[in-house]
Structure formats: structure tokens, C-alpha cells
Amino acid sequence: MALSLELITRTARSLLIQYGLQDVSMRRLAKELDVAPGALYYHVPSKQELLRTVAHEILTPLRTESGDALQLMLRFRELVLPLRDVGDLLLLAYALDVSLPPAQLLPERLVTAGWPRDEARDTTAVVMRFALGAVATEQNQALLERPATATATATAAGQAPDAPQAMEAERIYLHGLQRLLIRPV
């Protein structure tokens, strides 16, 4: 198969989920694809751009997500929480690209709900920072609580962490979103 951005992105995503963010390097990716590291740079200018591309690919299902702002952000958590180290990846990707899904969808959902555009834009920035931090924190807590092999097995199977705090983390996430998405009168 010819080397392409799609193949590189798919392989990087696989490495991320299988081994974690720290093991996604251009050298490791090149080895996995059986190409010289320099060949990757023809398709991707930097590791940061690669990670941004992987983040967009992971969040693609959100682009067609229906529902209000709260439903969108609940779907966001549901989509990314089971994927190992994706919280940390998304923190980095959002710093590079604030249009990362669901950030480009959220302002319109808020405007539809009656928010003024400026407030919708600012609230989107706050909600995204909250959601990204909450998911990254929850994933990191789960990694610290589980033995590495159990974490890798559950993550590879697409399962969410089953730590005792999982229900509490979900409750806190919902509570935070409700507080942020209720428009002050």
C-alpha cells in the first residue's frame, strides 16, 4: 500500500491506543510503516501536525452529531474516554487548533439555544477546556489505578475505565457541563 496521510494517521492512532502517547514518535511510526522517517515528512510537516491530524480523525464522528450542546459534550466524553491517552492528545491538539471538534459545533448549538454569539464563543472556550481537562484527568487516574496490562487490555478492547471513581467522574463531568451550559439570566 502506498504511503499516504490517511495511512500514516491510521497507524499513528493505532500506536497511540496500543502503546500510549509517549510511544508515538516519527521514528516508531516509520518503523511500523516500514519506511524511512524522512518519508513521513513528505505527508506530515511535524509530529505536532500529525497529532493534530490524529485528533481530528478520532473526533470525526462528532461532526455529524445532533442534539443540543449538553448532548454534544456528553457524546464527546463517551467517544474519547475509552481510548488510551486520547485526553492528553486532545489537550495538545486543542492548543494547536481551537477548531477541534466539538469546538466548531458548540457555538452554533449555544446560539440556537438563545445565547448571544460573543457569549457562545467564550463559553465554548471554557467548556472545551473543562471537558478536555476532565477527560484527561479521568484517563490518567484510571491508568494510575490499574496495572498496566489490565489498562492496555481494556483500552485495546475499547472499554471505559472501570475504576471505583468512574461513576463519580461521570457525575462531576455532567455537573460541570450543566453549570457551564446554563445561561445566566
Protein Blocks (a to p, Z undefined) as FASTA:
>chain_A
ZZdfklmmmmmmmmmmmnojklmcfklmmmmnopafklmmmmmmbfklmmmmmmmmmmmm
mmmpgcdfklmmmmmmmmmmmpghklmmmmmmmmmomkbcfklmmmmmmmmnopafklmm
mmmmmmmmmmmmmmmmmmmmmmmmpcfklmmmmmmnopacfbfklmmmmmmmmmmmmmmm
pccZZ
